Amino acid sequence: MNFSGISRQSFIGTLLRLPLALIPKSAQVPILQGVLRGRWWIAGSSTHGCWLGSYEFDKQQQLISHVQRDNVFYDIGAHVGFYTLLAAHLVGQQGHVYSFEPLPQNLQFLRKHIAMNHFSNITVFDAAVGKEGGVGHFKIAHSTSMGSLDSHGELSVAIVAIDELIAQGKLLPPTVLKIDVEGAEYMVLQGAMQTLKIHKPLIFLATHGHEVHAQCLELLRQLGYELKSLDNRSIENTDELFAQFPST
């Protein structure tokens, strides 16, 4: 059931959320539904929808339908690890997940979630992903899910580029990319151009801002990707995209 889809503004939505405030933030709770049912989650690490199993419900279902055993999955902008855990379960021991996250607070929860659930097919990179490797600045937002690379950011972070890491032998080539980086999406794609051309991974892309969205559309279309909206909006107006090369 999509609990997260019940509006907070409705009476039922308000009523259902009242007991959640009583759960200690440090509590380790079982995920209640979906393919991660029975796995463990730290209640205060993110929205309660994660352990309720309804976080980004429609996107979850799309991802589940496309990620297969033995795939290599990149979680770019992993936050505290919901999609990292989901992908690690889906790809199995024959597959692998590379998880990229620059914010220390998020990394602590990410590593705890991996350890709590005994996954051994995940590699974590303490870094943001961009056009080229180096060091940059990260702006911390009021929510740990909304920080972003910013020249005026107060936190110094490592930046990596996908093409460079693959060329260095530090990554297996991807089968699936999930990118959600609060406005740096175009830079991530620019730093992965050779990877996209050669390996043609599936891409789940969340964009932030009209200009970045348009840039990403143009780049992916030039590479030959077919684009699909993950909601009911048009390709130009959505901010959740699925991209894949045409079947041959």
PyMOL commands that set and color helices and strands:
alter all, ss='L'
color gray80, all
select helices_A, chain A and resi 3-5+11-22+43-45+49-52+57-66+82-91+104-116+162-167+185-190+193-199+210-223
alter helices_A, ss='H'
color red, helices_A
select strands_A, chain A and resi 28-30+40-42+72-76+96-100+122-125+128-129+134-139+148-149+155-160+176-180+202-206+226-229+240-244
alter strands_A, ss='S'
color yellow, strands_A
deselect
rebuild
show_as cartoon
